Amino acid sequence: MAARRLAAGLAGVALIAALPAPRAFVGAARADGLPEMVRVPAEDVELAAALYRPQGPGPHPAVIALHGCGGLFNSAGLPSARHADWGQRLAAKGFLVLMPDSFRSRGLGSQCGTANRSVRAGRERVADVLAAKTWLQARSEVKPNAVSLLGWSNGGSTVLAAIRKDRRPADLSPDIARAVAFYPGCRGQAESAGFKARLPLLILMGEADDWTPAAPCKTLVEAANARGEAVAIKLYPDAFHDFDHPGRPLTQRNDLAFSANGSGMAHAGTNPAARADALERVPAFLAR
């Protein structure tokens, strides 16, 4: 295990070294919509991250956006279609968006088919969230009291773990203000007697999701509401995993380490109505 982690770390260092040095954090949004590639020091690695800037000098509200099990970057080294779409849209609405890659930074590829993951949603990725928050709040262009957290699938599971009351960071900086989780895996948190949300949370899910099913998330939200916590869920009929993707035909995957029925099979694809609602609902919910 130690040897594998060392090898992954060395591969991550090689990747980071190949990235261009970040420009001074005073620039404007790029006209072509492409992000700036930056480096974020984390607990055990320097994270490769994409930064989408809004127009104007700020200070801006910020969003830490967490990729799913497939990672952040495509084969061209740019954020894949869903991430790029959200990054550009949120930046256009005035948010500075930071997308750290927890996998490729550690020399790892897609983890969707990996059951025993060395980078876990509830541990290493939570530490990455804290590193990203610290990095953002040190910038004068960011409103330190308006940093939100957003995640998809595996990243959504990290959102749930990161906002637990018993995971509140010990530092004195402002906490994450609000959180959004797209189709997270809720079962572990729903079954945990220790889960209590310390900040407002919005969960967005398709009722037909057979990858990360909605039922455990409904249970989690009902229990949180009974405790008086500001946790809400929006369920979309006939929508599957990745319903917010900008243009993914509904497809079946058979290579997953985790799925609702344990077979490794699940469906994913765009649902135009659900996507349209999410594109309006999420920016309105995020902290400003």
DASULJO-V580492 format. One record per pair of residues at least 24 apart in sequence whose ideal C-beta (glycine too) atoms are under 10 Angstrom apart, sorted by the first residue. I is the first residue (numbers start at 0). GAP is how many residues later the second one is. D is the distance in whole Angstrom. If there is no record, write none. Layout:
{{I | GAP | D} {I | GAP | D}}
//
This chain:
{{0 | 117 | 8} {3 | 103 | 10} {3 | 114 | 7} {4 | 39 | 8} {4 | 40 | 10} {4 | 101 | 8} {4 | 102 | 10} {4 | 113 | 6} {4 | 114 | 10} {5 | 101 | 10} {6 | 99 | 10} {6 | 100 | 7} {7 | 36 | 10} {7 | 37 | 9} {7 | 95 | 9} {7 | 97 | 9} {7 | 98 | 5} {7 | 99 | 4} {7 | 100 | 6} {7 | 110 | 7} {7 | 111 | 8} {8 | 35 | 7} {8 | 36 | 6} {8 | 37 | 10} {8 | 96 | 9} {8 | 97 | 6} {8 | 98 | 7} {9 | 96 | 10} {9 | 97 | 7} {10 | 93 | 9} {10 | 94 | 9} {10 | 95 | 7} {10 | 96 | 3} {10 | 97 | 8} {11 | 32 | 9} {11 | 33 | 5} {11 | 34 | 7} {11 | 35 | 9} {11 | 36 | 8} {11 | 89 | 9} {11 | 90 | 10} {11 | 91 | 9} {11 | 92 | 7} {11 | 93 | 5} {11 | 94 | 4} {11 | 95 | 5} {11 | 96 | 8} {12 | 32 | 8} {12 | 33 | 7} {12 | 92 | 9} {12 | 93 | 10} {12 | 94 | 8} {13 | 93 | 8} {14 | 30 | 10} {14 | 31 | 9} {14 | 33 | 6} {14 | 58 | 10} {14 | 62 | 9} {14 | 86 | 9} {14 | 89 | 6} {14 | 90 | 7} {14 | 91 | 9} {14 | 92 | 7} {15 | 24 | 10} {15 | 29 | 8} {15 | 30 | 5} {15 | 31 | 8} {15 | 32 | 6} {15 | 88 | 10} {15 | 89 | 7} {16 | 29 | 9} {17 | 30 | 9} {17 | 59 | 9} {18 | 27 | 9} {18 | 29 | 6} {18 | 30 | 9} {18 | 58 | 9} {18 | 86 | 10} {21 | 27 | 9} {21 | 29 | 8} {22 | 28 | 10} {24 | 26 | 9} {24 | 28 | 9} {24 | 33 | 10} {24 | 71 | 10} {24 | 110 | 10} {24 | 111 | 10} {24 | 113 | 9} {24 | 114 | 5} {24 | 115 | 8} {24 | 116 | 6} {24 | 117 | 9} {25 | 31 | 8} {25 | 32 | 10} {25 | 113 | 9} {25 | 114 | 9} {25 | 115 | 7} {26 | 24 | 10} {26 | 26 | 7} {26 | 30 | 10} {26 | 114 | 9} {27 | 25 | 7} {27 | 26 | 9} {27 | 27 | 7} {27 | 28 | 8} {27 | 29 | 8} {28 | 24 | 4} {28 | 25 | 6} {28 | 26 | 5} {28 | 27 | 9} {28 | 59 | 9} {28 | 62 | 6} {28 | 63 | 8} {28 | 67 | 9} {29 | 58 | 10} {29 | 61 | 9} {32 | 51 | 8} {32 | 52 | 10} {32 | 54 | 8} {32 | 55 | 5} {32 | 56 | 10} {32 | 58 | 8} {32 | 59 | 9} {33 | 44 | 7} {33 | 45 | 9} {33 | 50 | 8} {33 | 53 | 10} {33 | 54 | 9} {34 | 43 | 8} {34 | 44 | 6} {34 | 48 | 9} {34 | 49 | 8} {34 | 52 | 6} {34 | 53 | 9} {34 | 56 | 9} {34 | 62 | 8} {34 | 63 | 9} {34 | 64 | 7} {36 | 36 | 10} {36 | 40 | 8} {36 | 41 | 9} {36 | 42 | 10} {37 | 60 | 8} {37 | 61 | 10} {37 | 62 | 9} {37 | 97 | 8} {38 | 61 | 10} {38 | 66 | 9} {38 | 96 | 9} {39 | 24 | 10} {39 | 58 | 7} {39 | 60 | 6} {39 | 61 | 10} {39 | 65 | 9} {39 | 88 | 8} {39 | 91 | 6} {39 | 92 | 6} {39 | 93 | 10} {39 | 94 | 9} {39 | 95 | 5} {39 | 96 | 9} {40 | 90 | 6} {40 | 93 | 9} {40 | 94 | 7} {41 | 58 | 8} {41 | 60 | 9} {41 | 63 | 8} {41 | 64 | 10} {41 | 82 | 9} {41 | 83 | 10} {41 | 85 | 6} {41 | 86 | 5} {41 | 87 | 9} {41 | 88 | 8} {41 | 89 | 4} {41 | 90 | 8} {41 | 92 | 9} {41 | 93 | 9} {42 | 80 | 10} {42 | 81 | 8} {42 | 83 | 10} {42 | 84 | 4} {42 | 85 | 8} {42 | 87 | 8} {42 | 88 | 7} {43 | 61 | 10} {43 | 62 | 8} {43 | 75 | 10} {43 | 80 | 7} {43 | 83 | 8} {43 | 84 | 10} {43 | 87 | 10} {44 | 57 | 9} {44 | 60 | 5} {44 | 61 | 6} {44 | 62 | 9} {44 | 74 | 9} {44 | 79 | 9} {44 | 82 | 10} {44 | 83 | 9} {44 | 86 | 9} {45 | 59 | 7} {45 | 85 | 9} {46 | 51 | 10} {46 | 52 | 10} {46 | 53 | 4} {46 | 54 | 7} {46 | 55 | 7} {46 | 57 | 9} {46 | 58 | 5} {46 | 59 | 9} {46 | 81 | 6} {46 | 84 | 7} {46 | 85 | 7} {46 | 88 | 9} {47 | 24 | 8} {47 | 25 | 8} {47 | 29 | 9} {47 | 51 | 10} {47 | 52 | 7} {47 | 53 | 5} {47 | 54 | 10} {47 | 55 | 10} {47 | 56 | 6} {47 | 57 | 5} {47 | 58 | 10} {48 | 30 | 10} {48 | 49 | 6} {48 | 50 | 6} {48 | 51 | 4} {48 | 52 | 7} {48 | 53 | 10} {48 | 56 | 8} {48 | 79 | 9} {48 | 82 | 10} {48 | 83 | 7} {48 | 86 | 8} {49 | 27 | 10} {49 | 28 | 8} {49 | 29 | 5} {49 | 33 | 7} {49 | 34 | 8} {49 | 37 | 7} {49 | 47 | 8} {49 | 48 | 8} {49 | 49 | 4} {49 | 50 | 8} {49 | 51 | 8} {50 | 36 | 9} {50 | 40 | 9} {50 | 45 | 7} {50 | 46 | 7} {50 | 47 | 6} {50 | 48 | 8} {50 | 49 | 10} {50 | 84 | 10} {50 | 85 | 10} {51 | 27 | 9} {51 | 31 | 9} {51 | 32 | 9} {51 | 34 | 9} {51 | 35 | 4} {51 | 36 | 6} {51 | 37 | 9} {51 | 38 | 7} {51 | 39 | 4} {51 | 40 | 9} {51 | 43 | 8} {51 | 44 | 7} {51 | 45 | 4} {51 | 46 | 8} {51 | 47 | 8} {52 | 34 | 10} {52 | 38 | 6} {52 | 42 | 10} {52 | 43 | 6} {52 | 44 | 8} {52 | 88 | 8} {53 | 36 | 8} {53 | 37 | 5} {53 | 38 | 7} {53 | 39 | 8} {53 | 40 | 5} {53 | 41 | 6} {53 | 42 | 6} {53 | 43 | 8} {53 | 87 | 9} {54 | 36 | 8} {54 | 37 | 8} {54 | 39 | 8} {55 | 38 | 8} {55 | 85 | 9} {56 | 83 | 9} {56 | 84 | 7} {57 | 36 | 9} {57 | 38 | 7} {57 | 81 | 8} {57 | 82 | 7} {57 | 83 | 4} {57 | 84 | 7} {57 | 85 | 8} {58 | 37 | 9} {58 | 80 | 8} {58 | 81 | 7} {58 | 82 | 6} {58 | 83 | 6} {58 | 84 | 5} {58 | 85 | 8} {58 | 86 | 10} {58 | 87 | 8} {59 | 31 | 9} {59 | 34 | 6} {59 | 35 | 6} {59 | 36 | 4} {59 | 37 | 10} {59 | 76 | 10} {59 | 79 | 9} {59 | 81 | 6} {59 | 82 | 6} {59 | 83 | 6} {59 | 86 | 8} {59 | 228 | 9} {60 | 29 | 9} {60 | 32 | 9} {60 | 33 | 7} {60 | 34 | 5} {60 | 35 | 7} {60 | 36 | 10} {60 | 81 | 8} {60 | 82 | 5} {60 | 84 | 9} {60 | 85 | 4} {60 | 86 | 7} {60 | 87 | 7} {60 | 116 | 8} {60 | 117 | 10} {60 | 222 | 10} {60 | 225 | 7} {60 | 226 | 6} {60 | 227 | 5} {61 | 28 | 10} {61 | 33 | 6} {61 | 34 | 5} {61 | 35 | 7} {61 | 36 | 7} {61 | 70 | 9} {61 | 71 | 9} {61 | 73 | 10} {61 | 74 | 5} {61 | 75 | 8} {61 | 77 | 8} {61 | 79 | 9} {61 | 80 | 5} {61 | 81 | 7} {61 | 82 | 9} {61 | 84 | 7} {61 | 85 | 5} {61 | 86 | 7} {61 | 87 | 10} {61 | 115 | 9} {61 | 224 | 9} {61 | 225 | 9} {62 | 24 | 9} {62 | 27 | 6} {62 | 28 | 9} {62 | 32 | 5} {62 | 33 | 7} {62 | 34 | 5} {62 | 35 | 7} {62 | 36 | 9} {62 | 73 | 9} {62 | 83 | 9} {62 | 84 | 8} {62 | 85 | 5} {62 | 86 | 7} {62 | 87 | 5} {62 | 115 | 9} {62 | 117 | 9} {62 | 219 | 9} {62 | 220 | 9} {62 | 223 | 6} {62 | 224 | 9} {63 | 33 | 8} {63 | 34 | 5} {63 | 35 | 8} {63 | 36 | 7} {63 | 64 | 9} {63 | 65 | 6} {63 | 66 | 10} {63 | 67 | 10} {63 | 68 | 5} {63 | 69 | 6} {63 | 71 | 9} {63 | 72 | 7} {63 | 83 | 7} {63 | 84 | 7} {63 | 85 | 5} {63 | 86 | 7} {63 | 87 | 8} {63 | 91 | 10} {63 | 94 | 10} {63 | 95 | 9} {63 | 98 | 9} {63 | 112 | 8} {63 | 115 | 9} {64 | 25 | 8} {64 | 30 | 10} {64 | 32 | 6} {64 | 33 | 7} {64 | 34 | 5} {64 | 35 | 9} {64 | 67 | 9} {64 | 83 | 9} {64 | 84 | 8} {64 | 85 | 5} {64 | 86 | 7} {64 | 87 | 8} {64 | 90 | 8} {64 | 115 | 9} {65 | 32 | 10} {65 | 33 | 8} {65 | 34 | 7} {65 | 35 | 10} {65 | 36 | 8} {65 | 55 | 9} {65 | 59 | 7} {65 | 62 | 8} {65 | 63 | 7} {65 | 66 | 9} {65 | 83 | 7} {65 | 84 | 7} {65 | 85 | 4} {65 | 86 | 7} {65 | 87 | 9} {65 | 88 | 8} {65 | 89 | 3} {65 | 90 | 8} {65 | 91 | 9} {65 | 92 | 5} {65 | 93 | 7} {65 | 96 | 9} {65 | 115 | 9} {65 | 116 | 10} {66 | 32 | 7} {66 | 33 | 8} {66 | 34 | 7} {66 | 35 | 7} {66 | 36 | 8} {66 | 37 | 10} {66 | 58 | 10} {66 | 84 | 8} {66 | 85 | 7} {66 | 86 | 8} {66 | 87 | 8} {66 | 88 | 5} {66 | 91 | 10} {67 | 42 | 9} {67 | 43 | 9} {67 | 44 | 8} {67 | 53 | 10} {67 | 83 | 8} {67 | 84 | 4} {67 | 85 | 3} {67 | 86 | 5} {67 | 87 | 6} {67 | 88 | 8} {67 | 89 | 9} {67 | 90 | 10} {67 | 114 | 8} {67 | 115 | 9} {67 | 116 | 10} {67 | 143 | 10} {67 | 144 | 10} {67 | 173 | 9} {67 | 174 | 8} {67 | 200 | 10} {68 | 34 | 8} {68 | 41 | 7} {68 | 42 | 5} {68 | 43 | 4} {68 | 44 | 9} {68 | 45 | 8} {68 | 48 | 8} {68 | 52 | 9} {68 | 83 | 9} {68 | 84 | 6} {68 | 85 | 4} {68 | 86 | 9} {68 | 88 | 9} {68 | 116 | 10} {68 | 142 | 10} {68 | 187 | 8} {68 | 188 | 8} {68 | 189 | 9} {69 | 33 | 9} {69 | 39 | 9} {69 | 40 | 5} {69 | 41 | 8} {69 | 42 | 6} {69 | 82 | 9} {69 | 83 | 8} {69 | 84 | 9} {69 | 172 | 10} {70 | 30 | 6} {70 | 31 | 8} {70 | 32 | 5} {70 | 33 | 6} {70 | 34 | 10} {70 | 37 | 8} {70 | 38 | 7} {70 | 39 | 6} {70 | 40 | 8} {70 | 41 | 9} {70 | 83 | 10} {71 | 27 | 6} {71 | 28 | 8} {71 | 29 | 4} {71 | 30 | 8} {71 | 31 | 8} {71 | 32 | 7} {71 | 33 | 9} {71 | 83 | 9} {72 | 26 | 9} {72 | 28 | 6} {72 | 30 | 9} {72 | 31 | 6} {76 | 27 | 9} {79 | 165 | 9} {80 | 164 | 7} {80 | 165 | 6} {80 | 166 | 7} {80 | 167 | 8} {81 | 70 | 7} {81 | 100 | 9} {81 | 160 | 7} {81 | 162 | 7} {81 | 163 | 5} {81 | 164 | 7} {81 | 165 | 9} {81 | 166 | 8} {81 | 188 | 9} {82 | 69 | 8} {82 | 72 | 10} {83 | 162 | 8} {84 | 159 | 8} {84 | 160 | 8} {84 | 161 | 4} {84 | 162 | 9} {84 | 190 | 10} {84 | 194 | 9} {85 | 64 | 8} {85 | 66 | 9} {85 | 96 | 10} {85 | 158 | 8} {85 | 159 | 10} {85 | 160 | 9} {85 | 192 | 9} {85 | 193 | 9} {85 | 196 | 8} {85 | 197 | 10} {88 | 157 | 9} {88 | 190 | 7} {88 | 193 | 9} {88 | 194 | 8} {89 | 58 | 10} {89 | 60 | 8} {89 | 189 | 10} {89 | 192 | 8} {89 | 193 | 6} {89 | 196 | 8} {91 | 191 | 9} {92 | 186 | 10} {92 | 189 | 10} {92 | 190 | 5} {92 | 191 | 9} {92 | 193 | 9} {92 | 195 | 10} {93 | 189 | 9} {93 | 192 | 10} {93 | 194 | 8} {94 | 51 | 9} {94 | 52 | 10} {94 | 53 | 8} {94 | 55 | 10} {94 | 188 | 7} {94 | 191 | 7} {94 | 192 | 9} {94 | 193 | 8} {95 | 40 | 7} {95 | 43 | 8} {95 | 45 | 7} {95 | 46 | 6} {95 | 47 | 9} {95 | 50 | 10} {95 | 51 | 9} {96 | 51 | 10} {96 | 53 | 9} {97 | 34 | 6} {97 | 35 | 9} {97 | 37 | 7} {97 | 38 | 6} {97 | 41 | 10} {97 | 44 | 9} {97 | 49 | 9} {98 | 33 | 9} {98 | 51 | 9} {98 | 56 | 10} {99 | 25 | 9} {99 | 28 | 6} {99 | 29 | 8} {99 | 31 | 8} {99 | 32 | 5} {99 | 35 | 9} {99 | 55 | 10} {100 | 27 | 9} {101 | 25 | 9} {101 | 26 | 5} {101 | 27 | 9} {101 | 30 | 10} {101 | 52 | 9} {101 | 53 | 8} {101 | 56 | 8} {102 | 51 | 9} {109 | 145 | 10} {110 | 43 | 7} {110 | 146 | 8} {111 | 41 | 9} {111 | 42 | 8} {111 | 99 | 9} {111 | 141 | 8} {111 | 143 | 7} {111 | 144 | 6} {111 | 145 | 7} {111 | 146 | 9} {111 | 152 | 10} {111 | 154 | 10} {112 | 140 | 9} {112 | 141 | 10} {112 | 142 | 5} {112 | 143 | 6} {112 | 144 | 5} {112 | 145 | 10} {112 | 151 | 8} {113 | 142 | 10} {113 | 143 | 6} {113 | 144 | 10} {114 | 141 | 10} {114 | 142 | 4} {114 | 143 | 7} {114 | 149 | 10} {115 | 141 | 9} {116 | 37 | 9} {116 | 140 | 8} {118 | 35 | 9} {119 | 34 | 9} {119 | 37 | 9} {119 | 38 | 9} {119 | 41 | 9} {120 | 30 | 9} {120 | 32 | 9} {120 | 33 | 5} {120 | 34 | 8} {120 | 35 | 9} {120 | 36 | 4} {120 | 37 | 5} {120 | 38 | 9} {120 | 39 | 8} {120 | 40 | 6} {120 | 41 | 9} {120 | 63 | 9} {120 | 64 | 8} {120 | 67 | 9} {121 | 35 | 7} {121 | 36 | 7} {121 | 38 | 8} {121 | 39 | 4} {121 | 40 | 9} {121 | 42 | 9} {121 | 45 | 9} {121 | 66 | 8} {121 | 67 | 9} {121 | 70 | 10} {122 | 35 | 9} {122 | 38 | 8} {123 | 34 | 9} {124 | 26 | 9} {124 | 29 | 8} {124 | 30 | 7} {124 | 32 | 8} {124 | 33 | 4} {124 | 34 | 10} {124 | 36 | 8} {124 | 37 | 8} {125 | 32 | 6} {125 | 33 | 9} {125 | 34 | 10} {125 | 35 | 5} {125 | 36 | 5} {125 | 37 | 10} {125 | 38 | 9} {125 | 41 | 7} {125 | 43 | 10} {126 | 31 | 10} {126 | 35 | 9} {127 | 27 | 10} {127 | 30 | 8} {127 | 34 | 9} {128 | 26 | 9} {128 | 29 | 7} {128 | 30 | 8} {128 | 32 | 9} {128 | 33 | 5} {128 | 34 | 9} {128 | 38 | 10} {128 | 40 | 9} {128 | 47 | 8} {128 | 50 | 10} {129 | 32 | 8} {129 | 37 | 9} {129 | 39 | 6} {129 | 40 | 10} {129 | 41 | 8} {129 | 43 | 10} {129 | 46 | 9} {132 | 29 | 9} {132 | 36 | 8} {132 | 38 | 9} {132 | 40 | 7} {132 | 41 | 9} {132 | 42 | 9} {132 | 43 | 6} {133 | 35 | 9} {133 | 37 | 8} {133 | 39 | 7} {136 | 34 | 10} {136 | 36 | 5} {136 | 37 | 7} {137 | 35 | 9} {142 | 31 | 9} {142 | 34 | 9} {142 | 144 | 8} {142 | 145 | 8} {143 | 29 | 7} {143 | 30 | 5} {143 | 33 | 10} {144 | 28 | 10} {144 | 29 | 5} {144 | 30 | 9} {144 | 32 | 6} {144 | 142 | 8} {145 | 28 | 9} {145 | 30 | 10} {145 | 31 | 6} {145 | 32 | 9} {145 | 140 | 8} {145 | 141 | 4} {145 | 142 | 6} {146 | 26 | 9} {146 | 27 | 7} {146 | 28 | 9} {146 | 29 | 6} {146 | 30 | 6} {146 | 31 | 9} {146 | 139 | 10} {146 | 140 | 7} {147 | 28 | 7} {147 | 29 | 6} {147 | 30 | 5} {147 | 31 | 7} {147 | 32 | 7} {147 | 51 | 9} {147 | 52 | 9} {147 | 134 | 9} {147 | 137 | 8} {147 | 138 | 4} {147 | 139 | 5} {147 | 140 | 9} {148 | 27 | 5} {148 | 28 | 9} {148 | 29 | 8} {148 | 30 | 4} {148 | 31 | 7} {148 | 32 | 9} {148 | 50 | 9} {148 | 52 | 9} {148 | 137 | 9} {148 | 138 | 10} {149 | 28 | 9} {149 | 29 | 7} {149 | 30 | 5} {149 | 31 | 8} {149 | 32 | 8} {149 | 52 | 9} {149 | 132 | 7} {149 | 135 | 10} {149 | 136 | 8} {150 | 28 | 8} {150 | 29 | 8} {150 | 30 | 6} {150 | 31 | 7} {150 | 32 | 10} {150 | 33 | 7} {151 | 28 | 10} {151 | 29 | 8} {151 | 30 | 4} {151 | 31 | 7} {151 | 32 | 8} {151 | 52 | 10} {151 | 89 | 9} {151 | 90 | 8} {151 | 92 | 8} {151 | 93 | 10} {152 | 28 | 9} {152 | 29 | 7} {152 | 30 | 6} {152 | 31 | 7} {152 | 32 | 8} {152 | 56 | 10} {152 | 58 | 7} {152 | 59 | 6} {152 | 88 | 7} {152 | 89 | 8} {152 | 105 | 10} {152 | 115 | 9} {153 | 29 | 10} {153 | 30 | 8} {153 | 31 | 7} {153 | 58 | 9} {153 | 104 | 9} {154 | 26 | 8} {154 | 27 | 8} {154 | 29 | 8} {155 | 24 | 8} {155 | 25 | 4} {155 | 26 | 5} {155 | 27 | 6} {155 | 28 | 3} {155 | 29 | 8} {155 | 30 | 9} {155 | 47 | 8} {155 | 48 | 9} {155 | 49 | 9} {155 | 56 | 8} {155 | 61 | 9} {156 | 24 | 8} {156 | 26 | 10} {156 | 27 | 5} {156 | 28 | 5} {156 | 29 | 8} {156 | 30 | 10} {156 | 31 | 8} {156 | 32 | 8} {156 | 55 | 8} {157 | 26 | 8} {158 | 25 | 6} {158 | 42 | 8} {158 | 43 | 10} {158 | 44 | 9} {159 | 24 | 6} {159 | 25 | 8} {159 | 26 | 7} {159 | 28 | 8} {159 | 29 | 5} {159 | 30 | 9} {159 | 32 | 10} {159 | 35 | 7} {159 | 37 | 8} {159 | 41 | 8} {159 | 43 | 8} {159 | 57 | 9} {159 | 60 | 8} {159 | 71 | 10} {160 | 27 | 9} {160 | 28 | 7} {160 | 31 | 10} {160 | 34 | 9} {161 | 36 | 10} {161 | 37 | 10} {162 | 26 | 10} {162 | 32 | 10} {162 | 33 | 9} {162 | 34 | 5} {162 | 35 | 6} {162 | 36 | 6} {162 | 37 | 9} {162 | 38 | 6} {162 | 66 | 10} {162 | 68 | 9} {163 | 25 | 8} {163 | 28 | 8} {163 | 30 | 7} {163 | 31 | 6} {163 | 32 | 6} {163 | 33 | 7} {163 | 34 | 7} {164 | 29 | 8} {164 | 30 | 9} {164 | 31 | 4} {164 | 32 | 7} {164 | 33 | 4} {164 | 34 | 9} {164 | 64 | 9} {165 | 26 | 10} {165 | 28 | 6} {165 | 29 | 9} {165 | 30 | 7} {165 | 32 | 9} {166 | 27 | 10} {166 | 31 | 8} {167 | 30 | 6} {167 | 31 | 9} {174 | 24 | 7} {175 | 24 | 10} {175 | 111 | 9} {176 | 109 | 8} {176 | 110 | 3} {176 | 111 | 9} {177 | 24 | 8} {177 | 52 | 9} {177 | 107 | 6} {177 | 108 | 6} {177 | 109 | 5} {177 | 110 | 10} {178 | 24 | 9} {178 | 52 | 9} {178 | 106 | 9} {178 | 107 | 9} {178 | 108 | 10} {179 | 24 | 7} {179 | 98 | 9} {179 | 101 | 9} {179 | 102 | 6} {179 | 103 | 10} {179 | 105 | 6} {179 | 106 | 7} {180 | 24 | 9} {180 | 31 | 10} {180 | 36 | 8} {180 | 50 | 10} {180 | 52 | 9} {181 | 24 | 10} {181 | 30 | 9} {181 | 59 | 9} {181 | 60 | 9} {181 | 61 | 8} {181 | 62 | 6} {181 | 96 | 8} {181 | 100 | 9} {182 | 26 | 6} {182 | 28 | 7} {182 | 29 | 5} {182 | 30 | 9} {182 | 31 | 8} {182 | 34 | 8} {182 | 53 | 10} {182 | 56 | 9} {182 | 57 | 9} {182 | 58 | 5} {182 | 59 | 8} {182 | 60 | 8} {182 | 61 | 9} {182 | 85 | 9} {183 | 28 | 6} {183 | 32 | 9} {183 | 33 | 7} {183 | 36 | 9} {184 | 26 | 9} {184 | 27 | 5} {184 | 28 | 9} {184 | 31 | 8} {184 | 32 | 9} {184 | 73 | 7} {184 | 75 | 10} {185 | 26 | 7} {185 | 27 | 8} {185 | 28 | 8} {185 | 29 | 8} {185 | 30 | 4} {185 | 31 | 4} {185 | 32 | 8} {185 | 33 | 7} {185 | 34 | 5} {185 | 35 | 9} {185 | 47 | 9} {186 | 25 | 8} {186 | 26 | 8} {186 | 28 | 9} {186 | 29 | 4} {186 | 30 | 9} {186 | 32 | 9} {186 | 33 | 9} {186 | 71 | 10} {186 | 73 | 10} {187 | 28 | 8} {187 | 32 | 10} {188 | 27 | 8} {188 | 28 | 9} {188 | 30 | 10} {188 | 31 | 6} {188 | 34 | 10} {188 | 35 | 10} {189 | 25 | 9} {189 | 26 | 4} {189 | 27 | 7} {189 | 28 | 9} {189 | 29 | 5} {189 | 30 | 4} {189 | 31 | 9} {189 | 32 | 9} {189 | 33 | 7} {189 | 34 | 10} {190 | 25 | 8} {190 | 28 | 9} {190 | 29 | 9} {191 | 28 | 9} {192 | 30 | 10} {194 | 25 | 7} {194 | 28 | 8} {194 | 29 | 8} {194 | 32 | 10} {194 | 34 | 10} {194 | 36 | 10} {195 | 27 | 9} {195 | 28 | 7} {195 | 31 | 6} {195 | 33 | 7} {195 | 35 | 10} {196 | 24 | 9} {196 | 27 | 6} {196 | 30 | 9} {196 | 32 | 5} {196 | 33 | 7} {196 | 34 | 5} {197 | 31 | 8} {197 | 32 | 10} {198 | 30 | 9} {198 | 31 | 7} {198 | 32 | 10} {198 | 88 | 9} {199 | 29 | 9} {199 | 30 | 4} {199 | 31 | 8} {199 | 32 | 8} {199 | 85 | 8} {199 | 87 | 9} {200 | 28 | 8} {200 | 29 | 7} {200 | 30 | 5} {200 | 31 | 7} {200 | 32 | 9} {200 | 84 | 10} {201 | 28 | 9} {201 | 29 | 8} {201 | 30 | 5} {201 | 31 | 8} {201 | 32 | 7} {201 | 76 | 10} {201 | 79 | 8} {201 | 80 | 8} {201 | 82 | 10} {201 | 83 | 5} {201 | 84 | 9} {202 | 28 | 7} {202 | 29 | 7} {202 | 30 | 4} {202 | 31 | 7} {202 | 32 | 9} {203 | 28 | 10} {203 | 29 | 8} {203 | 30 | 5} {203 | 31 | 8} {203 | 32 | 7} {203 | 35 | 9} {203 | 39 | 8} {203 | 40 | 8} {203 | 70 | 8} {203 | 73 | 9} {203 | 74 | 6} {203 | 77 | 7} {203 | 78 | 8} {203 | 81 | 10} {204 | 28 | 7} {204 | 29 | 7} {204 | 30 | 6} {204 | 31 | 7} {204 | 34 | 8} {204 | 35 | 10} {204 | 36 | 9} {204 | 38 | 9} {204 | 69 | 9} {205 | 29 | 7} {205 | 30 | 5} {205 | 31 | 8} {205 | 32 | 8} {205 | 33 | 3} {205 | 34 | 5} {205 | 35 | 7} {205 | 36 | 9} {205 | 37 | 5} {205 | 38 | 10} {205 | 61 | 9} {205 | 62 | 10} {205 | 63 | 10} {205 | 65 | 7} {205 | 68 | 6} {206 | 28 | 5} {206 | 29 | 6} {206 | 30 | 5} {206 | 31 | 7} {206 | 32 | 7} {206 | 33 | 9} {206 | 67 | 10} {207 | 27 | 10} {207 | 28 | 9} {207 | 29 | 8} {207 | 30 | 6} {207 | 31 | 6} {207 | 32 | 5} {207 | 33 | 9} {207 | 35 | 9} {207 | 42 | 10} {207 | 59 | 8} {207 | 63 | 9} {208 | 26 | 9} {208 | 27 | 9} {208 | 30 | 7} {208 | 31 | 6} {208 | 32 | 5} {208 | 33 | 9} {208 | 34 | 8} {208 | 50 | 10} {208 | 51 | 7} {208 | 57 | 8} {208 | 58 | 8} {208 | 59 | 9} {209 | 30 | 7} {209 | 31 | 8} {209 | 42 | 10} {209 | 49 | 7} {209 | 50 | 5} {209 | 51 | 7} {209 | 53 | 9} {209 | 55 | 8} {209 | 56 | 5} {209 | 57 | 6} {209 | 58 | 9} {210 | 29 | 8} {210 | 30 | 4} {210 | 31 | 9} {210 | 42 | 8} {210 | 45 | 7} {210 | 47 | 8} {210 | 48 | 6} {210 | 49 | 7} {210 | 54 | 9} {210 | 55 | 4} {210 | 56 | 7} {210 | 57 | 7} {211 | 29 | 7} {211 | 46 | 8} {211 | 47 | 8} {211 | 48 | 7} {211 | 54 | 8} {212 | 28 | 10} {212 | 46 | 9} {212 | 47 | 4} {212 | 48 | 9} {212 | 53 | 9} {213 | 25 | 10} {213 | 46 | 9} {214 | 45 | 9} {215 | 44 | 10} {231 | 53 | 9} {233 | 40 | 9} {233 | 43 | 7} {233 | 44 | 8} {233 | 47 | 7} {233 | 48 | 10} {233 | 51 | 10} {234 | 39 | 9} {235 | 35 | 6} {235 | 37 | 7} {235 | 38 | 4} {235 | 39 | 9} {235 | 41 | 7} {235 | 42 | 8} {236 | 34 | 9} {236 | 36 | 9} {236 | 37 | 8} {237 | 33 | 7} {237 | 35 | 8} {237 | 36 | 8} {238 | 30 | 9} {238 | 31 | 9} {238 | 32 | 4} {238 | 33 | 10} {238 | 34 | 8} {238 | 35 | 4} {238 | 36 | 9} {238 | 38 | 10} {238 | 39 | 10} {239 | 26 | 8} {239 | 27 | 5} {239 | 28 | 6} {239 | 29 | 6} {239 | 30 | 9} {239 | 31 | 7} {239 | 34 | 9} {240 | 25 | 6} {240 | 26 | 7} {240 | 27 | 4} {240 | 28 | 8} {241 | 25 | 9} {241 | 26 | 4} {241 | 27 | 6} {241 | 28 | 7} {241 | 29 | 9} {241 | 33 | 10} {242 | 25 | 8} {242 | 26 | 7} {242 | 27 | 6} {242 | 28 | 4} {242 | 29 | 9} {242 | 30 | 9} {242 | 31 | 4} {242 | 32 | 6} {242 | 34 | 10} {242 | 35 | 8} {243 | 26 | 8} {243 | 27 | 8} {243 | 30 | 7} {243 | 31 | 5} {243 | 32 | 9} {243 | 33 | 9} {243 | 34 | 5} {243 | 35 | 7} {243 | 38 | 9} {244 | 24 | 7} {244 | 25 | 5} {244 | 26 | 9} {244 | 30 | 7} {245 | 24 | 7} {245 | 29 | 8} {245 | 33 | 10} {246 | 25 | 10} {246 | 28 | 10}}
//
